[in-house]
Amino acid sequence: ARTFESSEERKSESEEGAREEVRGKRKREERGMEEERKEDRREGKDRKKEKEIKAHAKKVEIKEIRFTPNTDEHDVEFKAKHAENFLKEGNKVRTFVTFRGRAIVFKERGELLLLQFADRLKDVAVVEQLPALEGKKMFMTLSPKSKKKN
């Protein structure tokens, strides 16, 4: 144990110890801050990469084509050409038959219409969702065929 000659020496000794303790805390905090900065930089790079990937990704839109159960053959052909263009662009096509009033009685006609439409587009499209009745509309979703890489 050390003996102190005066109370001033005792104070200066304790003050110096406190200063060193504060310096140690500061160094530890600075090290922690540096590590946090490094992590932030890494996260920033990750965010930047994700943003680039998102920017280069193809955004798939869903185009809609409407029919009624009594849609004529020529109109279906015309709409099939439009759907074919949408699919070639890489978009999905959602077709639906709207039943109005008593037309809901002809559900089979609507389903046949959608299946024939899908059959016409079988070269460029895959049926993603078969015809399903939801309320007064019967939906079917088509997606473009994937391009095979040789």
Secondary structure, DSSP 8 states (H G I E B T S, - for coil): ----SSHHHHHHHHHHHHHHHHHHHHHHHHHHHHHHHHHHHHHHHHHHHHHHHHHHS----EEEEEE-TT--HHHHHHHHHHHHHHHHTT-EEEEEEE--GGGGGGHHHHHHHHHHHHHHTTTTEEEEEEEEEETTEEEEEEEE------
